[in-house]
Every structure is written in structure tokens, then in C-alpha cells.
Amino acid sequence: MRAEIEEATGMDIQERETRYQEIDKLEEESVKNMEEVLLEILPEAFAVVKETARRFKENDELRVKATDMDRDLATQRPDEIRIEGDQAVWNTTWVAGGSKRSNGTWCTTMCS
């Protein structure tokens, strides 16, 4: 709709303003719908993140069925992930610039 407004040469300022107001109304409605969906899935999303964090804390590595993305990442980050057969093995002791101490607590690269 924005492109249509910009490309229209004979459209007067009032018509442009009316169309931009329609766009604003649609965007506001879209944001409201997204917020409703996000609030609806929030408990499940939180549970997934919590379970993932627990697994990372309790395991030195995670094994999952390897995807193409896992295979690509394994070539780029061999310290973090390796491929064994059809499985991707994720090293949970090194994550995103930090490391996990032996007691299960996390430390950034600046920790002593």
C-alpha cells in the first residue's frame, strides 16, 4: 500500500493522508494480534527455555538428530558441535563466549 501511494502521481494530499491512516490502523491491529498470540504461547515457550537450560546445566553434551544446519555449524564451530553419524553432539561446556564451571555455574570469558 505504501508503494502504491508513493507511485501514484495524481493523488492529492488528503487522499494520501487517508491511506496512510488506513496503513497505521492495519499495523496497529497486526501488532495487537501478534501480542495476543505471543501471550497465548508464553507459558509453553517459557517451559521450553527452562527445560533447555536445565539440560545444558546437567549435561556436558546434548545429542540430537543432525540437521543440515547442525552440519554447517559443525564446520564453523568444531569446539561447540560435532557430527557423529546421524547425530549432532553439542558441547554444553562452551556456549556463546562463556564457559560452564565444573559445579554447573556459568562464567563469562572474563571470569578468573
C-alpha positions, 0 to 999 in steps of 0.5 A, spaced: 500 500 500 505 504 501 508 503 494 502 504 491 501 511 494 508 513 493 507 511 485 501 514 484 502 521 481 495 524 481 493 523 488 492 529 492 494 530 499 488 528 503 487 522 499 494 520 501 493 522 508 487 517 508 491 511 506 496 512 510 491 512 516 488 506 513 496 503 513 497 505 521 490 502 523 492 495 519 499 495 523 496 497 529 491 491 529 497 486 526 501 488 532 495 487 537 494 480 534 501 478 534 501 480 542 495 476 543 498 470 540 505 471 543 501 471 550 497 465 548 504 461 547 508 464 553 507 459 558 509 453 553 515 457 550 517 459 557 517 451 559 521 450 553 527 455 555 527 452 562 527 445 560 533 447 555 537 450 560 536 445 565 539 440 560 545 444 558 546 445 566 546 437 567 549 435 561 556 436 558 553 434 551 546 434 548 545 429 542 540 430 537 538 428 530 543 432 525 540 437 521 543 440 515 544 446 519 547 442 525 552 440 519 554 447 517 555 449 524 559 443 525 564 446 520 564 453 523 564 451 530 568 444 531 569 446 539 561 447 540 558 441 535 560 435 532 557 430 527 557 423 529 553 419 524 546 421 524 547 425 530 549 432 532 553 432 539 553 439 542 558 441 547 554 444 553 561 446 556 562 452 551 556 456 549 556 463 546 563 466 549 562 463 556 564 457 559 560 452 564 564 451 571 565 444 573 559 445 579 554 447 573 555 455 574 556 459 568 562 464 567 563 469 562 570 469 558 572 474 563 571 470 569 578 468 573 
